[in-house]
Amino acid sequence: MANVNPNPRTTVSQTRVILSYMREGRAITPSEARRLCGSDRLGARIMDIEKIIGYKPLRKMVEVAGMDALGNPVKKRVLSYWLRDEDVV
């Protein structure tokens, strides 16, 4: 699927921020991507990193604390992404 973002500069900027974060040896989740650079599409940015830069980030499901629609605390399962050691600067 092609990136249909009407503002490709935002996409490039978000991808750079996410890649820089992961190059520091950190894992990133969707909520961290939203906080860091306003990205609501972490999966799409990871796909950009794979296709454009050639890195294949590792991924696993993790549980994070969240809230349901009524404000009750719940645990959510989300994907967490990180780079292999050889890709970390």
C-alpha positions in Angstrom: 0.0 0.0 0.0 1.4 3.4 -1.0 1.7 6.2 1.5 -1.2 8.6 0.7 -0.2 11.2 3.3 -1.1 14.6 1.8 1.9 16.0 3.6 5.0 13.9 2.7 7.3 16.2 4.6 5.5 15.3 7.9 6.0 11.6 7.0 9.7 12.0 6.4 10.1 14.0 9.5 8.2 11.5 11.7 10.2 8.6 10.2 13.5 10.4 11.0 12.5 11.0 14.6 11.3 7.4 15.1 14.5 6.0 13.5 16.7 8.2 15.6 14.9 7.1 18.7 15.3 3.5 17.9 19.0 4.0 16.9 19.6 5.1 20.5 18.8 1.5 21.5 15.2 2.2 22.6 12.0 0.3 21.7 9.0 2.3 20.6 5.3 1.8 20.9 2.4 3.7 19.2 1.8 5.9 22.2 5.5 6.8 22.4 5.5 7.6 18.6 2.5 9.9 19.2 4.2 11.7 22.1 7.5 12.0 20.3 6.5 13.2 16.9 2.7 13.2 16.6 2.6 10.0 14.5 -0.7 8.0 14.8 0.6 5.5 12.2 3.7 3.9 13.7 3.2 0.8 11.6 3.4 2.8 8.4 6.5 4.6 9.6 8.1 1.3 10.4 7.2 0.2 6.9 9.0 3.3 5.5 12.1 2.4 7.5 12.0 -1.1 6.1 11.5 0.0 2.5 13.5 3.2 2.2 16.4 2.6 4.7 16.5 -1.2 4.6 16.4 -1.9 8.3 14.1 -4.6 9.5 13.0 -3.6 13.0 12.3 -6.5 15.4 8.8 -6.5 17.0 6.8 -8.1 19.7 3.4 -7.7 21.4 3.6 -6.0 24.8 1.0 -5.0 27.4 0.6 -1.3 28.3 -1.6 0.5 30.7 -4.5 2.4 29.1 -8.1 3.5 29.6 -11.3 2.3 28.1 -14.1 4.6 26.8 -15.4 5.1 30.3 -12.1 6.0 31.8 -11.5 2.7 33.5 -7.9 1.4 33.6 -7.3 -1.5 31.2 -4.3 -3.3 29.8 -3.8 -3.1 26.0 -1.7 -5.1 23.8 0.4 -3.2 21.2 3.4 -3.8 19.0 6.7 -2.6 20.2 9.5 -2.1 17.7 13.3 -1.9 18.1 16.4 -2.3 16.0 18.9 -5.1 16.0 22.2 -4.4 17.8 24.1 -4.0 14.5 21.7 -1.3 13.4 22.1 0.8 16.6 24.6 3.6 16.4 
